[in-house]
Amino acid sequence: MEEIDRQILTLLAADGRMSFTDLAKETGLSVSAVHQRVRRLEKRGVIRGYAALVDHDAVGLPLTAFVSIKPIDPAAPDDAPEKLEHLTAIEACHSVAGDESYILKVRVESPIALEHLLQQIRAAANVSTRTTIVLSTPYEHRTPDPGHGTS
């Protein structure tokens, strides 16, 4: 990937609503050149979409937790993501290496709602759970540095 494409990705990751005019100013390209590069990145699937970042406290979902799940029967089909996708309180599902099979990021309105969600997860997917409640989030949705890793 070219450096200019990395710069465009970084700018759009920080502000997905940035105009082509502003992108052109920041990158030193013409508006049409930026437009072509963004469309090419979208067509290649590098940019998969644009989304609003929601203040979960403001919409009544102040409790975030990570729920690790593993099948009760290790011989059972690995279909937990499909069995759980109807539960909209699950924001993300990550397949992981280690003792558990998946880690779910969930957002709910209260501890009671979390307890109810855990019951639903266990029943729907026939899994055991281990839950970690988030106390605070110093940062989230950080802008990546495409192609540069951690250095």
C-alpha positions, 0 to 999 in steps of 0.5 A: 500500500502506498504511503498516501493511501495510508495517510488517507486511511488514517485521516478517514479513520479519525473522521469518516465524514471528512470531505474530499476537499479537506482530504485533498488539503491534508494530503496535497492531492487534488480533490479528484485524485483523493476521490479516486483513491478513496473509491479504489480503497473502498472497491478493494475492501480496505475501507469497509464502511463508515459508522457513527460512534455512539455514546453508550452512556447517553443511550442507556447502555453504561455497562460494558463487559467481556464474556469469554465462552467455551462449549460445554461439550468440546465435540459440539459444532463450533457454531456459537457465533451463529447461535448468538447473533440474534442477541443485539447486546453483543457488540462484537464476537472474537474467535480467540486462542486459549482456554475459551473459544470466543470473547464477546464484547457486550453492552447492557443497561445494568447488572441485572440485564447482564445476568439475564444476557449471560443466561441467554448466551448459555442457553442459546449456545450451550456454553460456559461463561467467564465475565469481566466487567469494564470499570472505565475505558481510557481509550477506544476506537483509536486511529490505526497507523495502517501498515506501520504496526506498533513501531 
